[in-house]
Amino acid sequence: MPDKPTVDGLEDTWGAVWKQNGTYTFDRERALGLPREQVFAIDTPPPTASGSLHVGHVFSYTHTDCMARYQRMQGREVFYPIGWDDNGLPTERRVQNYYGVRGDATKAYIPDYTPPLQGAEGKSVKAADQEPIGRQNFIELCDILTVKDEETFEDLFRRLGISVDWNVSYRTIDERSRAVAQQAFLRNLKRGEAYQQEAPGLWDVTFQTAVAQAELEARDYPGAYHRVAFHSDAADDGRVYIETTRPELLPAVVALIAHPDDERYQPLFGTTVTSPLFGVEIPVLAHPMAEMDKGAGIAMCCTFGDLTDVQWWRELQLPTRSIITRSGRITAETPEWIAGGPGEELFAENLATKTTFTARENVVKALIASGDLDGEPKKTQRKANFFEKGDKPLEIVTSRQWYIKNGGRDKDLQSALVQRGNEMTWHPGFMQSRYTNWIEGLHGDWLISRQRFFGVPFPIWYPVDAQGETDYDNPIVPDEADLPIDPQGQAPKGYDESQRGQAGGFVADPDVMDTWATSSLSPQIATGWPIADGSAHGSDAELFAKIFPMDMRPQGHDIIRTWLFATAVRAHHENGSVPWTNTAISGWILDPDRKKMSKSKGNAQTPEDVVKEFGADAVRYWAASGRLGTDAAYDTGQMKVGRRLAMKILNASKFAYMTPEPSAADGDLLVLVTQPLDTSMLATLHDVVERATKGFEAWDYTRSLELTETFFWTFCDDYIELVKERANNRDGTFSDAEAASTQAAVRIALDVLLRLFAPVLPYATEEVWSWTHADSIHRAPWPSVTGSTLPADADPKVLTAVSQALAGVRRAKSDAKLGMRAEVTSMTLAGPADALAAAEKGEADLRAAGRITGMTTAVEETEGATLVVRDAELTPPPPKQK
């Protein structure tokens, strides 16, 4: 026991001990021998390994860790792995800025490549300034940088006391993860759950990749309404006006569409109009999604301006006239439906290869010149779809992509996935509606292909026929035993590398899987889902059968629609079950303006500094004070409270352990506890244990912390102060049995309190525990209320009553501006009879603690039925001896 206990340095001391002793190591053999309910398996979120963690990670990972520690103390074998989500766009963006490079599939591999920059942190290197490098060189740099970031993350997680088993780890780009993702995809493909389709899809022109519905953000974007005339023989004045914010898409118009009940346009249904500038004949059609009260009430359908265009195109079986390319520019070639028409020259000279912005300006100029623009454009803020990590509105381009069925086009599958949500227990329960509402609002399947570099490649090749045409309908797939494979670096069986890209040979699928397509398999990756025959790549069929489905999925509410739902889809298809039985949904961390903290918004706080300033226990205390599903403010004030609590645990424990140690014949200290105030304190603690346990069992660790902390301060400020004289008994005022009673009670209470605090404050509790125990508190049993042998007359009211009386004595001395050493020569303790009777049982301790030499009681009604002190006569204490 140190002379001056402190929380400073505990992270280094105990972090090293836990690592050396394997305190949190998962015992596989023990788990296999236990009943399933005695194993607790956590699907730990793999943080994105790109840059730095922020306080939101501390918040949510502490929530999970509190539950893991509680389950471990309940005797369960806790499977608590750690993964790193290191493939995908965030990693590529970081590599581009960190090294000043960008991937270019046309560039050759350079051995021993040295990038132009090393660590351009915080800077965004323009694409024009990035050095283009080959695919393999780019992937190697991604791999190097993610490993660096993961080492930094691990250091912080260890310092925070996150009790994962560091021996059970994975990276979503490692060999096992690639094999799992590829095997799951091949099985999806074989069962018809995965398919490829050339279709319109959302496309980010900056990142040059397709984007899934779950990755969208609707944002306001400046635009202007243009009232444009189409020409019609059936219209009264020969013109039909539409209003559009995207006049540059006039060359891509395939129909004008109005609501079937709109009497203004009913005479036009079934007729045709010609487009301004380009003279293309298009039909006027009816569709119930047309909005009669928006703009002119009739809209032009282009291929493609927005998702409504896609729906109309699909349901009305309209032709495809795409003009926007993957680069976000207008196609260089004049489309066949414009060639030879009045707009051929305009297209070739003023639209081809132009950005959509320039094309818009040029079309508007032409409309003004032709007289087809009615009035001036009216500025507006239009809603546009953005990739959640992007800066420019998404375009819709036609491309060949891979999809997994998710119920967006299949009502039976949709219902089955909603039912999977019913098979999970949600914490808090209201979060389930977000899952259900997302599924029921889907209008398409899950797009899983991405046109990037650092990801899991699709394990697919395509044969090339004798004419050099690629046969996409008959893909070549590898054997599961050969996974993982890189089709761009390996030839399929029956071919050799010389046949790549040749007539009669093969080509590789060029895409990689979306990062969610890998992380959605985190339960399978972590638990040992067998690859092929189960003999390689970390396969563990026995463990998988034991702990899948897992027990807990912790995560944020903003990714219910992505990670949680995608994981449910994969488990439903592959395993015919839910992936876990409980979901624990954390809220956001808000900045002072009540906005979500995130790295992308630039308002996130990194946790390293606050952990160093206040200590890990203090930061964990702040995190654990926020309930599941509830947003919380970033509050260093709460961290200061947590640090104060951790210090109080150290100091109060030292005082308690410095009192004489009692001795019980059989080692059971409880038999020594005989005094009413001591049994009252333990009876109160007994109730706290029961309620705190119920809190954890209800996944409300915040309630457990509140109950424990409230009692702890009563224990320190009231109980210890009351029994201090009796515990030390320096002048022999009390009998040996009376002194032993409190000496035992204090030690019993501390033993319980330390264990109640341990899930939240692992460092301070481990430090104190080590003063009297050889083992770790984090492997000690959770306090139990069963089998208690407290005396039958143990009454919690005694501690309450005596504490109220002591508070009244302190108040009287404070009001008289005297110190607590002042003597009370006379006072009246007033209150209800039952409260006075309870206080009487602890009168000796009250007199000793309050330095009371004269006291009478009076039965009377008081506010709140509490005990009050009045008519106190005080004698100042003698001056302290120098």
Salt bridges, closest charged atoms under 4 A:
ASP8 OD1 - ARG643 NH2 2.94
ASP12 OD1 - ARG159 NH2 2.62
GLU29 OE2 - ARG28 NH1 2.60
ASP43 OD2 - ARG553 NH2 2.71
ASP65 OD2 - ARG69 NE 2.74
ASP65 OD2 - ARG620 NH2 2.79
GLU77 OE1 - ARG30 NH1 2.62
ASP86 OD2 - ARG171 NE 2.64
GLU92 OE1 - ARG452 NH2 2.65
GLU121 OE2 - ARG94 NH1 2.99
ASP143 OD1 - ARG171 NH2 2.91
ASP149 OD2 - ARG94 NE 2.72
GLU150 OE1 - ARG171 NE 3.13
GLU154 OE2 - ARG158 NE 2.94
GLU175 OE1 - HIS537 ND1 3.10
GLU193 OE2 - ARG191 NE 2.88
GLU193 OE2 - HIS573 ND1 3.64
GLU198 OE1 - ARG400 NH2 3.38
GLU215 OE1 - ARG450 NH2 2.45
GLU217 OE1 - ARG219 NE 3.08
ASP220 OD1 - LYS383 NZ 3.32
GLU243 OE2 - ARG227 NH1 3.82
GLU248 OE2 - ARG246 NE 2.86
GLU248 OE1 - ARG360 NE 2.96
ASP261 OD2 - HIS259 ND1 3.83
ASP262 OD2 - ARG264 NH2 2.77
GLU315 OE1 - HIS287 NE2 2.72
ASP372 OD1 - HIS231 NE2 3.16
ASP372 OD1 - ARG239 NH2 3.87
ASP374 OD2 - ARG227 NE 2.77
GLU388 OE1 - ARG561 NH2 3.44
GLU395 OE2 - ARG246 NH2 3.00
GLU423 OE1 - ARG420 NH1 3.05
ASP479 OD2 - LYS493 NZ 2.80
GLU480 OE2 - ARG187 NE 2.87
ASP482 OD2 - LYS493 NZ 3.36
ASP486 OD1 - ARG135 NH2 3.09
GLU497 OE2 - ARG500 NE 2.36
ASP514 OD2 - ARG450 NH2 3.68
ASP540 OD2 - ARG28 NE 2.71
GLU542 OE1 - ARG28 NH2 3.38
ASP551 OD2 - ARG36 NH2 2.92
ASP558 OD2 - LYS596 NZ 3.04
GLU574 OE2 - ARG187 NH1 3.16
GLU574 OE1 - ARG191 NH2 3.01
ASP631 OD1 - HIS557 NE2 3.40
ASP678 OD2 - ARG726 NH1 2.73
ASP687 OD2 - ARG691 NH1 3.33
ASP700 OD1 - ARG627 NE 3.28
GLU706 OE1 - ARG627 NH2 3.21
GLU706 OE1 - ARG703 NH1 3.65
ASP718 OD1 - ARG810 NH1 3.31
GLU721 OE1 - LYS724 NZ 3.15
ASP751 OD2 - ARG755 NH2 2.78
ASP751 OD1 - HIS773 NE2 3.23
GLU843 OE2 - ARG847 NE 2.79
ASP845 OD2 - ARG726 NH2 2.80
GLU860 OE1 - ARG870 NH2 2.53
ASP871 OD2 - ARG870 NH1 3.11
